[in-house]
Structure formats: structure tokens, C-alpha cells
Amino acid sequence: MRDGGTLATLRGWAGDARLGVIVVPVNVRDRATDHPAIVRLREQVESGLLPLVVAATYPATAAAQAHRHLESRAVRGRVVLSF
């Protein structure tokens, strides 16, 4: 995420929104059956308007290492476990 970007969080946010980041809580249950909203998200991802950034990918057997990576707070993007 770039400085001044927007973070949509599914689990709430207890941290400090630094570098001008705007934090927006999202309730997935409200949107899980909203097909037009899901289609819009897909279109935004496909067009590049909503970039999905993967910071690192770990095998499931390295889940502890992935958690340490997240706890370092030096992550910009998602940490993904592959199964």
C-alpha cells in the first residue's frame, strides 16, 4: 500500500494508521451475498484500480515463520500460506 492509501480491514484495526493511511472497517457478512458488489471488486482488481499485493508466500509447514513475518510489522501486502 502506498503512503496515503486506504486499508480495508475485515477484523478491525487496533494499530496506528501511519503515513496518512485511511483505515476502513468492512463487514464481510454484509457483502457476502451482494453479487453486484463482488463483481465490482473483481472488475477493480482486473483493471488495476484495486491492486492486490502479496508480500510473501510461505508453505503451510512454515506458518510459524509467516506469523513472525507479520509480527515484524514491516509487511506491505498480504502474507499468504499455500497448501
N, C-alpha and C positions, 0 to 999 in steps of 0.2 A: 504494500500500500504506500502510496506517495504521501509526503507531508501534506497536511490539509485535506486528506481524503476522508472517506466515510467508511466506518466499520459497522456492519450489520451483525449483531450478536444474538445467538439463539439461547444462550444460557445466562444472560445478564452480564454486567461488567462492573467489577469492583476496583479495577485499576485506574490509573491516571491516564486520561486521553491527552497524550503529549503531541507536540508538533502540529497543533491545530486540527487534530483528527476529531471528527464528529462521530459519536457513538449512538447507534440507533438500535434499540431492542426490537426483536421480531418474534412474534408468537407463531410457530410453525403450524399449530393446530388451526389457527385462523385461516391459513392459506393452503393447507394440505389438500383440500378438495376444490380449490379455486383454479380450475383448468386454465382460464384466460391469463391469470397471473403467472402460472407456471410456464405457459407458452411465451409470455413476455420476457421472463427471466432467460429462457433458452435463447430467444432472439437477441437479447442484450449480450449474452455470453458469445454467441456466434458472430455478432457484429464487432466484438471487441470493446463495446461500451462498458461491460461488466467483466473485467479480467479476473480469471481465477488463477491465483498464484500458488504454486506448490513450492514450499521452501525446501522440503526434503522428503524422501520416501525411504521407509525402513521395512524390512521383512517383519512379519508378526513376531518372530522369535526375538527381535531386538526392540520390543515395546518399551523396556526399561530405558534404553538409550534414547528412544524417541521422547519419552517423558522428560528426561534430563535436558534434552534439546529445548523443549517447550519451557521448562522452568528457568532456562538461562535468560529468558525474556529478550533474546537477540533474534527472534524469529519474525520475519516479514513474509507472511503467507501461511499456508496450511502445512502441517506435518502429517503425512499420510502413512498408514500401515497397510502393507499389501499382504494378502492371504493367499 
